[in-house]
Amino acid sequence: MQTKVLKGNAVSPGVAIGPVYLYEKYSGEVQEAYCKPGSEADEQARFEKAQAKALRELDLLIAGCGDKEQAAIFVAHREMIEDEEILDMIAEDIKSSKTAEWAMYNAYSEFIDLMEKAPDALIAARAADLRDVRYRLLRILRKEQEQNLSALPRPCVIVAKDLFPSDTATLDRANVLAIVTEQGGATSHTAIIANSYRIPAVTGAENCTTLLPAKAIIGVDAVSGEVFLQPDEKERAALLEKREMHLKQQALHNGYLGKPAVLPDGTSYEIGINIGGAYSLDDFEYCDFVGLFRTEFLYMQSSNMPCEEQQYQAYCKVIEAARGRVLTLRTLDIGGDKTIPYMQLPEELNPFLGLRALRLCFAHPELLHIQLRAALRAAALGPIWIMLPMVGSMEDIYAAKAMVDEVKSELNTQGITYGKVKLGIMVEIPAIAAIADLAVAEVDFASIGTNDLCQYLSAADRMNPAVDSYYQSFSPAMVRTLDNVISVFNQAAKPVSVCGEIAGDPRGALLLCSLGLRKLSMDPSKIAGVKAALAGIKAQEMEILRVNVKNAVTQSEVIALLDKALTSQGR
């Protein structure tokens, strides 16, 4: 009998074998319901009592969190429960005689729908937080018992439709062998926490909750993304062997974390980190700079446009956490495929080619104006580099520089202290990559956003699985485009880095460094693997690799060359 194999996305590497623990989170539905006439005040009081209890529960979770990244998730949940716009919506519905349950459910559902429609995975992931908050309030209103994963009966593999932030925070880590979910991606809370705890995890395993019965023995290969139902002896042996190899490799990689970022020939390179709304001090321990700070989280976590002071305070906190390291602050990257509930934008047929990022800021200059004021003021406390996303022409650069000068003049007139900043661009539109020799004269630095650059260069939607084979991060077109941009900025002696996913991939890091890149920025969890991949590559080998990848004619050839270089070093 052939073993049933489910395919998903490997989001936290590792291998495990164990019994299934089916987990179903409380997710009650709400029907249309009205309270008795004259009892609206009682319904409002009932909601406020549930709200107070939910806040107490979150305070206990925050106090018990093992790290600041987890705590930040529940601090955000507190803010969602106290969100004035949502509370006003609930109060208005209760006044119109809706029950507390129905009023609350409708208000949160409206914001959840907005988030879930965003093709951008980072924004869509925020819907899980709102849904978690909604279910917490509903459970309390209905006086139901809380369900969680804090006390598992034995070592097991958790199988669920999805895990909410509160599930992962209370996880009985000692008994979790692996996690398999139907939903979620690389940016989901499940993926983030699983990586943090180093628990093997596979997401997007379709129908896993129905195809993997409770207590059944399964094998989870969170390297290939495969899940085996009742693996036979041969498959178990292969999985156990792969697990041992992964653990040895992990231990080897960890040994490089505290080592200097220097190649055997003495060539040094810098490792940066990409961060968003949630980060911990530990994230900064092994990095040299912050290569990407995604500021859109400030807008996504608020029910109103964040004011200058709110942004200033948020930037100051990151500067303090960075402890003297350069903070590369990307200006608002939203619009088109990324929506925020309090800003009405026109629907677009091709949102990835629409009014987004810098284009949106030019259409609504007050957005960039306020953000630049906050960033310049924060720069007085530590080094900030301001990075502009979706730059497509020299006109874009000229317009942005003019706005920076305008804001500086305004601050001078008002006698407000601000610091010096470097102004740079994200290279993610092929048009700007093609004229890198012109752009380099007008900016202080560049960071290549390979995710969108590859999408635009290959005309393949990176969110569409149907064209996944056309989205080629290692195509000769990508290699030549990367080589051109890196060479132009190196020749001008101006900093150039890569902050896209490819920088955190050992093969990608090797490719980039062979092309002359010396600054790579990635998720903090990727640092060890990248340092290990580069540790044994000599200058002569890098030069040979550079020539060979530039002469390759297919993506398969490029990947084969990179794999051979890594294999020859035993990694």
C-alpha positions in Angstrom: 0.0 0.0 0.0 1.4 3.3 -1.1 1.9 5.9 1.7 -0.3 9.0 1.3 1.8 12.1 0.9 0.6 15.7 1.4 2.4 18.6 -0.1 2.7 22.0 1.6 5.1 24.9 2.2 8.2 24.3 4.3 8.2 27.4 6.5 10.4 26.3 9.4 13.0 23.6 8.5 13.3 20.3 10.3 12.1 16.7 10.3 9.9 14.9 12.8 7.9 11.7 13.2 5.0 11.3 15.7 1.3 11.0 16.4 -1.2 13.5 15.2 -2.9 15.9 17.6 -5.9 17.5 15.9 -6.5 21.0 17.2 -9.6 23.0 16.5 -9.6 26.6 17.8 -12.9 28.0 19.2 -14.5 29.8 16.2 -18.2 30.2 17.0 -20.4 31.9 14.3 -22.8 34.7 15.1 -26.3 35.0 13.7 -28.3 38.2 13.3 -29.8 39.0 16.7 -31.3 42.0 18.5 -31.7 42.8 22.2 -34.9 43.7 23.9 -36.0 47.4 23.4 -34.7 49.4 26.3 -31.8 47.0 27.2 -29.2 48.7 24.9 -27.4 50.1 27.9 -27.2 46.7 29.5 -25.8 45.2 26.2 -23.1 48.0 26.1 -22.2 47.2 29.7 -22.0 43.5 28.9 -19.6 44.2 26.0 -17.4 46.5 28.1 -17.2 43.8 30.8 -16.1 41.3 28.2 -13.6 43.9 26.9 -12.1 44.4 30.3 -11.7 40.6 30.8 -10.1 40.2 27.4 -7.6 42.9 28.3 -6.8 41.1 31.6 -6.2 37.9 29.7 -3.8 39.6 27.3 -1.9 41.2 30.2 -1.3 37.7 31.6 -0.1 36.5 28.2 2.2 39.5 27.8 3.7 38.9 31.3 4.3 35.3 30.5 5.8 35.8 27.0 9.3 34.5 26.7 10.5 37.2 24.4 9.7 40.7 23.2 8.6 39.6 19.8 5.8 37.5 21.2 4.9 40.2 23.7 4.6 42.7 20.9 1.9 40.6 19.2 -0.3 40.8 22.3 0.4 44.4 22.8 -1.0 44.9 19.3 -4.0 42.8 20.3 -4.6 45.1 23.2 -4.6 48.0 20.9 -7.1 46.3 18.6 -9.5 45.7 21.5 -9.2 49.4 22.5 -9.3 50.7 18.9 -11.6 53.8 19.0 -13.0 53.4 15.5 -14.0 49.7 16.1 -15.4 50.6 19.5 -17.5 53.4 18.0 -18.9 51.0 15.4 -19.8 48.5 18.1 -21.5 51.2 20.3 -23.5 52.5 17.3 -24.7 49.0 16.4 -25.7 48.3 20.0 -27.6 51.6 20.1 -29.6 50.3 17.1 -30.6 47.3 19.3 -28.0 44.7 18.0 -26.7 42.3 20.6 -23.2 42.8 21.9 -22.1 39.6 20.1 -23.5 40.6 16.7 -22.3 44.2 17.0 -18.8 43.1 18.0 -18.6 40.4 15.4 -19.7 42.6 12.5 -17.3 45.4 13.4 -14.2 43.2 13.5 -15.3 41.2 10.5 -15.4 44.4 8.4 -11.7 45.0 9.1 -10.8 41.4 8.7 -12.3 41.4 5.2 -10.2 44.4 4.2 -7.0 42.7 5.4 -7.8 39.3 3.8 -8.4 40.9 0.4 -4.8 42.2 0.2 -2.6 40.0 -2.0 0.4 41.1 0.0 1.1 38.3 2.4 2.4 40.5 5.2 -0.8 42.5 5.3 -3.1 39.5 4.9 -1.4 37.9 7.9 -2.7 40.7 10.1 -6.2 39.4 9.6 -5.2 36.5 11.9 -4.6 38.9 14.7 -8.0 40.6 14.2 -9.7 37.2 14.0 -8.0 36.1 17.2 -9.2 39.2 19.0 -12.7 38.7 17.7 -12.9 35.1 18.9 -11.5 36.0 22.3 -14.2 38.6 22.8 -16.9 36.2 21.5 -15.8 33.4 23.8 -15.9 35.7 26.8 -19.3 37.1 25.9 -20.6 33.6 25.6 -18.8 32.5 28.8 -17.1 29.6 27.0 -13.9 28.0 28.3 -10.6 28.9 26.6 -9.0 26.3 24.4 -5.2 26.3 23.9 -2.1 24.2 23.4 -0.5 24.8 26.8 -0.8 21.2 28.1 -0.4 18.5 25.5 -0.8 14.9 26.7 2.4 13.6 25.0 4.9 14.5 22.2 2.9 15.0 19.0 2.5 16.7 15.7 -0.1 19.5 15.9 -2.4 19.4 12.9 -4.8 22.4 12.5 -6.5 24.6 9.9 -4.4 27.4 11.3 -2.8 28.6 14.5 -3.6 31.9 16.0 -1.0 34.1 17.8 -2.6 33.1 21.2 -2.1 29.5 20.3 1.6 29.8 19.5 2.2 31.9 22.6 0.8 29.3 25.0 2.4 26.4 23.1 3.6 23.4 25.1 7.0 23.5 23.3 8.4 20.5 25.1 5.7 18.2 23.5 5.5 19.8 20.0 7.4 17.7 17.5 6.2 19.6 14.4 3.3 21.7 13.1 1.2 21.1 10.0 -1.6 23.6 9.0 -4.0 24.0 6.1 -3.6 27.7 5.9 -0.7 30.2 6.4 2.4 31.0 4.6 6.0 32.1 5.2 4.9 35.3 6.9 2.2 33.8 9.1 2.4 33.8 12.9 2.8 30.0 12.7 5.8 30.3 10.5 7.4 33.1 12.5 6.9 31.4 15.9 7.9 28.0 14.6 11.1 29.5 13.3 11.7 31.2 16.6 11.2 28.0 18.5 12.9 25.9 15.8 9.9 23.6 15.4 9.6 22.0 12.0 6.5 23.4 10.3 4.6 22.9 7.0 1.8 25.2 6.1 -0.7 25.1 3.2 -1.1 21.3 3.4 -4.5 21.1 1.8 -7.2 19.2 3.8 -4.7 18.0 6.3 -7.2 18.1 9.1 -9.4 15.6 7.3 -6.7 13.5 5.7 -4.6 13.1 8.8 -6.7 11.4 11.5 -6.1 11.9 15.2 -3.3 9.7 16.7 -2.2 8.5 13.3 1.6 8.4 12.9 2.9 10.9 10.4 6.3 12.0 9.1 6.9 15.7 8.6 9.6 16.8 6.2 9.7 20.5 6.7 12.7 20.8 4.3 10.9 19.5 1.2 7.4 20.4 2.5 6.1 16.9 2.5 3.9 15.1 5.1 3.7 11.3 5.1 0.7 9.5 6.5 1.7 6.2 8.2 5.2 6.1 6.7 6.6 2.6 6.2 9.9 1.4 7.7 12.0 2.5 4.7 10.4 6.0 4.7 10.9 6.3 8.5 14.5 5.4 8.2 15.0 8.0 5.4 13.2 10.7 7.5 15.3 9.9 10.6 18.5 10.1 8.6 17.4 13.4 7.1 16.6 14.6 10.6 20.1 13.8 11.9 21.7 15.5 8.9 19.5 18.6 9.4 20.4 18.8 13.1 24.1 18.5 12.4 23.9 21.2 9.7 21.9 23.4 12.1 24.6 23.0 14.8 27.3 23.7 12.2 25.5 26.9 11.0 25.0 28.1 14.6 28.7 28.0 15.1 29.1 30.8 12.6 26.7 33.2 14.2 29.2 34.9 16.5 32.1 34.8 14.0 33.1 37.9 12.0 31.6 38.2 8.6 34.9 37.7 6.7 35.7 35.4 3.8 38.9 33.2 4.0 40.8 35.8 1.8 40.0 38.6 4.3 37.2 40.1 2.2 34.6 41.4 4.7 30.8 41.7 4.1 28.0 43.1 6.2 24.9 41.3 7.3 21.7 43.3 7.8 18.2 42.4 9.1 14.7 43.0 7.7 12.2 43.9 10.4 8.6 45.1 10.6 6.2 45.8 13.4 7.3 43.0 15.7 11.0 42.6 16.6 13.1 41.7 19.6 16.5 42.9 20.9 17.8 39.4 20.1 17.2 40.1 16.4 20.0 42.8 16.4 22.6 40.7 18.1 24.4 39.3 15.1 23.7 42.0 12.5 25.7 45.0 11.3 22.8 47.2 10.2 19.0 47.2 9.6 18.7 46.8 5.9 14.9 47.2 5.8 12.5 48.6 8.3 9.0 48.2 6.9 7.1 51.3 8.1 3.7 50.3 6.7 3.1 48.3 9.8 2.5 51.6 11.6 -0.3 52.3 9.3 -1.8 48.8 9.3 -1.9 48.6 13.1 -3.9 51.8 13.5 -7.5 52.7 12.7 -6.4 56.3 11.8 -3.5 57.7 9.9 -0.5 57.8 12.3 0.5 61.3 13.0 4.0 62.7 13.0 4.5 62.2 16.7 3.4 58.6 16.6 5.8 57.8 13.8 8.6 59.7 15.5 8.2 57.7 18.7 8.1 54.4 16.7 11.3 55.3 14.8 13.0 56.3 18.1 12.3 52.9 19.6 13.9 51.1 16.7 16.9 53.4 16.8 17.3 52.6 20.5 17.0 48.9 19.8 19.6 49.1 16.9 22.1 50.6 19.3 24.1 52.7 16.8 23.5 50.5 13.8 22.3 52.2 10.6 18.5 52.0 10.3 17.3 51.8 6.7 13.8 53.2 6.9 11.6 52.4 3.8 9.0 55.0 3.3 5.3 54.0 3.1 5.0 51.0 0.7 1.2 50.7 0.5 -1.6 51.2 -2.1 -2.9 49.1 -4.9 -2.6 45.6 -3.6 -2.1 46.9 0.0 -5.0 48.6 1.6 -5.6 50.4 4.9 -9.1 50.6 6.2 -9.2 54.4 6.8 -7.9 55.4 3.3 -10.2 54.9 0.3 -8.2 54.1 -2.8 -9.7 53.3 -6.3 -9.8 49.7 -7.3 -7.2 48.8 -9.9 -7.2 46.0 -12.5 -3.4 45.6 -12.1 -2.6 46.6 -8.5 1.1 45.6 -8.7 1.4 48.1 -11.6 -0.8 50.7 -10.0 -0.8 53.6 -7.6 1.4 52.2 -4.8 4.4 53.1 -2.6 6.2 56.3 -3.8 3.6 56.8 -6.5 0.8 56.9 -3.9 2.9 59.4 -1.8 3.3 61.7 -4.8 -0.5 61.5 -5.3 -1.0 62.3 -1.6 2.1 64.3 -0.7 1.0 64.8 2.9 1.7 61.1 3.5 5.4 61.4 2.6 5.7 64.9 4.1 4.7 63.8 7.6 6.8 60.7 7.4 9.9 62.6 6.3 9.5 65.1 9.2 9.3 62.2 11.7 12.3 60.4 10.1 14.5 63.5 10.0 13.7 64.3 13.6 14.5 60.8 14.7 17.8 60.9 12.8 19.0 63.3 15.5 19.1 60.3 17.8 20.8 57.8 15.5 21.9 57.0 11.9 18.9 56.8 9.5 19.0 56.1 5.8 15.7 56.8 4.0 14.8 54.4 1.2 12.2 55.1 -1.4 10.2 52.1 -2.8 8.9 51.8 -6.4 11.2 54.3 -8.0 10.9 54.0 -11.7 12.5 57.1 -13.2 14.9 60.0 -12.7 11.8 62.2 -12.3 10.8 60.2 -9.3 14.2 60.7 -7.7 14.2 64.5 -8.4 10.7 64.9 -7.0 11.6 63.0 -3.8 14.8 64.9 -3.2 12.9 68.2 -3.7 10.4 67.1 -1.0 13.2 66.2 1.4 14.7 69.6 0.9 11.3 71.2 1.4 10.9 69.4 4.8 14.4 70.3 5.9 13.7 74.0 5.1 10.4 73.8 7.0 12.1 72.3 10.1 14.8 74.9 10.0 12.2 77.7 9.9 10.4 76.2 12.8 13.6 75.7 14.8 13.1 71.9 15.1 16.2 69.8 15.5 16.8 67.0 13.0 19.7 64.8 11.9 21.6 64.1 8.7 20.2 61.3 6.6 21.2 59.4 3.5 18.6 59.2 0.7 18.5 56.0 -1.4 16.3 53.9 -3.6 14.9 50.4 -3.8 15.8 48.9 -7.1 12.7 46.8 -7.9 11.4 48.2 -11.2 13.5 47.1 -14.2 13.3 50.6 -15.6 15.4 52.0 -12.8 17.8 49.0 -12.9 18.4 49.7 -16.6 19.5 53.3 -15.9 21.4 52.5 -12.7 24.4 54.5 -14.1 22.1 57.7 -14.1 20.5 57.0 -10.8 23.7 56.4 -8.9 24.7 60.1 -9.4 21.6 61.3 -7.6 21.3 59.0 -4.6 23.5 58.0 -1.6 22.8 54.3 -1.8 20.6 51.5 -3.3 18.9 48.4 -2.0 17.8 45.8 -4.5 14.3 44.4 -3.8 14.6 41.1 -5.6 11.1 39.9 -4.9 9.4 42.6 -7.0 12.3 43.0 -9.4 12.0 39.3 -10.4 8.2 39.7 -10.6 8.4 42.6 -13.0 11.4 41.3 -14.9 9.8 37.9 -15.6 6.2 39.3 -15.9 5.1 36.6 -13.4 2.8 37.4 -10.4 4.8 36.1 -7.4 1.5 35.5 -5.6 0.0 33.3 -8.3 1.0 29.6 -8.0 -0.1 29.0 -11.6 2.9 30.9 -12.9 5.3 29.9 -10.3 7.6 28.3 -12.8 8.0 31.6 -14.6 9.0 33.5 -11.5 12.7 32.7 -11.7 14.9 34.3 -9.1 18.1 32.8 -10.6 17.4 33.4 -14.3 20.2 34.7 -16.5 18.1 37.9 -16.8 18.1 38.3 -13.0 21.8 37.6 -12.9 22.6 40.2 -15.5 20.3 42.8 -14.0 21.8 42.2 -10.5 25.4 42.3 -11.9 24.7 45.6 -13.6 23.3 47.4 -10.6 25.9 46.0 -8.2 28.8 47.0 -10.6 27.5 50.5 -11.2 27.2 51.3 -7.4 30.5 49.6 -6.6 32.3 51.7 -9.3 30.8 54.8 -7.8 31.9 53.7 -4.3 28.3 54.0 -3.1 26.6 51.4 -0.8 24.4 48.8 -2.5 22.7 45.9 -0.7 20.0 43.3 -1.4 17.0 43.0 1.0 14.9 40.6 -1.0 14.3 36.9 -0.1 17.3 35.8 -2.3 19.7 37.4 0.2 18.7 35.0 3.0 19.0 31.9 0.7 22.5 30.4 0.9 22.6 29.9 -2.9 21.3 33.5 -3.4 23.9 34.9 -1.0 26.7 33.1 -2.8 25.4 34.4 -6.2 25.2 38.0 -4.9 28.7 37.9 -3.3 30.2 36.4 -6.4 28.8 39.4 -8.3 30.6 41.8 -5.9 27.9 42.5 -3.4 29.1 43.1 0.2 25.9 44.0 2.0 23.0 41.5 2.4 19.9 42.0 4.5 17.6 39.2 5.6 15.3 37.8 8.2 17.3 37.3 11.4 16.7 33.5 11.3 18.6 33.3 8.0 21.9 34.8 9.2 23.5 31.6 10.4 22.9 29.7 7.2 24.2 32.5 5.0 27.4 33.0 7.1 28.1 29.3 6.9 27.5 29.2 3.2 30.0 31.9 2.6 32.6 30.9 5.1 34.6 28.6 2.9 34.4 30.3 -0.4 37.8 31.7 -1.6 38.3 34.7 -3.8 39.5 32.5 -6.7 36.4 30.3 -6.4 34.2 33.4 -6.3 35.8 34.8 -9.5 35.3 31.5 -11.4 31.7 31.3 -10.2 31.1 34.9 -11.3 32.2 34.2 -14.8 30.3 30.9 -15.0 26.9 32.2 -13.8 27.2 35.2 -16.1 27.7 32.9 -19.0 24.9 30.5 -18.0 21.9 30.5 -20.4 19.2 28.9 -18.1 18.1 29.2 -14.5 18.8 25.4 -14.1 22.5 26.0 -15.1 22.8 28.9 -12.6 21.4 26.8 -9.8 23.5 23.8 -10.6 26.7 26.0 -10.5 25.7 27.4 -7.1 24.8 24.0 -5.7 28.1 22.6 -6.9 30.0 25.5 -5.2 28.2 24.9 -1.9 28.6 21.1 -2.1 32.3 21.4 -2.7 32.6 23.2 0.6 30.6 20.6 2.4 27.5 22.7 3.1 
